């Protein structure tokens, strides 16, 4: 799908909708955090991975709303990013693990075609150094619950850092989504 090249103004009612969506995605991520705690306590791998996906998808959605790090979307959404204090270095822009997990079919084919997938280790929970394989095996999906790092092969992201950013953004998104706007002119 081709990306739209002409800028679209983000203000008024549309901006309010963006703030409301960010608020909901923050709440989704925090529900994921609660499920992650439950899954970790119960050592329920399925619940842990469901929770991790929820957190990563929610974070990526906020990054998408913010327009990413650069380009036309980032330019047109500067007001939104500024209001939430999201800059180019924001951890929410680290979408590699989520993208890899979401496009797992393509990543598996690529790895196989490049001779990187003779065997693999996946959906593990625990420190990577606790797993000793001879010969060493690539970790397709791994969550080190001792430090909160989720990884997909070489890509990784800190879940505690993602959740800290979500917690920072939530009150800003809530406040902005409840600001009145002028319906007539659709301006805030």
N, C-alpha and C positions, 0 to 999 in steps of 0.2 A: 504494500500500500504506500503510495507516494505521500510524502509529508507536505503539508500546506506551506507555501512559501510567503503568502501575504500575511502581514501581522493582523491579529484580531485584538481589538481593544479589550482590556480586562478591567472593568469598573462596574460600579453600580450593582445591579441585581446579580450579574454573572460573578462578580468578585465575591459577593455574599454567598453564592452557591459554592464557590471554591473553598471558602473558609469553613462552611458547614461540612463539606466533603472531607476536608483535612481533619476536622474535629472527629468525625465518625471513624476515619482511618486510624487516628490516634487511639480511640477507644477500642477498635478492633485489635490493635497491637497489644494494648494493655490486657485485654481478655486473653490473647495469646500468651502473654507473660504469666498470667494466673494458671493457665493450662500447662505451661512449661514447668512451673513449680509443682503442680499436681503430678504430672508425668514423671518428673525427676524423682519426687518422693516415692512414687509407686514403682519406679523403674519400668515404666510402661513406654517402651520404645515407640510404639505407634502414636501414642498421645504426644510424646516429645516431638516427633517429627511433624505432626499436625500443627502443633503450637509454633514450631520454628517457621514453618511455611506461612502461617498466618501473620507472624511478625514481619517476615521478609516481604511478603506481598503488600502488606499495609504500608511499610516503609517505602517500597518502590512506588506505590500509588501517590504518596505525598511528593516524592521526587518528580513524578510525572506531572502532578499539578503545578509544581514549582517551575517546570519547564526544563529541568535538567541543569547541567553545569554551564552550558553555552549554547549559542545559536539563536535563531529567531524566536523560538518559544521562551527561552530564558529572558530575552529582551522584553517581549510583550508581557511577561508575568513578573516583572521587577517589583511592582507594587505588592503583589501577593508575597513574594519572597522576603521583601523588606519588612512587611508587617509581622512575619513569623521569624525573622532573623535567620533565614536560611541563606548561607553563602555557598560559594563553589566548593569549600572544603567539608561541607556537611556530610556526615556519615550516611545519611539517607540516600545520597547519590551513589553509594557503593552498591550497585545492583547486580554485580557479576554472579554472585552465588545464587541469587534468586533467578536470574536469567538462565543460568546453567540448569538449575533444577526444573524450571518451567519448560525448557526446551531440551529435556533429557533425551528424547529420541534422537535429535540431531547430534548431541554431544556424544552419545554412545556410538552412532555411526561414524562420526569423525575419529573418535579414539580407535575404533576397530580398523578403519581404513589406514590410520597412521601407525598401526602396529602397537598401540598402547593399551590394548584391552585383551590381553590373553587371559587375565584373571583380574579380580578387583575385590575390594572390601567396601561394604556400603552399609549405611544406616546404623553406624556404631555410635555408642555414647561412652565417653571416657577419654582419658589422656591418650593421645596418639602413641606415645612411647610405651604404653601398656600392651600394645599389639605388636608382637614380633612374628614376622613372616619371613620364611626363607624360600625363595628369594623375596625381597621386599615387594609389597603389593601397593598399587595406587589406591588411595581412599576416594571412592566416588562421592560419597556423602559421609560427613563425619561431624559429630558434635562433641567437643571437649567441654564437658560440663564443669570441669575444675576451673576453667578460665572463661567460659562462655563463648568460645570461638566455634562458629559453624563454618565448615569448609566444603568445597566441591573441587576436588583435585587441588590445584595450586591456589585457587581463589579462596579468600576467607574474609569473614566479617565478624566483628565483636557484637554479640547480642546485647551485653550490658551497655555498650556505647550507643547502639541503636535505640534501646529503651530509654536511656537518659535523654537523648535528643527528643524522643516522642513525648516524654514527660515535660520537657521544657517548652515544646511547641503547643501542647494541648491547651493550657490556659489562654495562650495568645489566640489560638484558633477559636476557642469558645467565646472569648470576648469579642473578637472581630465578627463572628457569625451572628452575634446578637445586636450588632450596631444597626440603628435604623438607616434606611436609605430613602431617597426621594423617588417614589414610584413613577411620578410623572416624567422626570428626566432620567430616571434610572441612574442617578448619581448618588454617591455616598455623601 
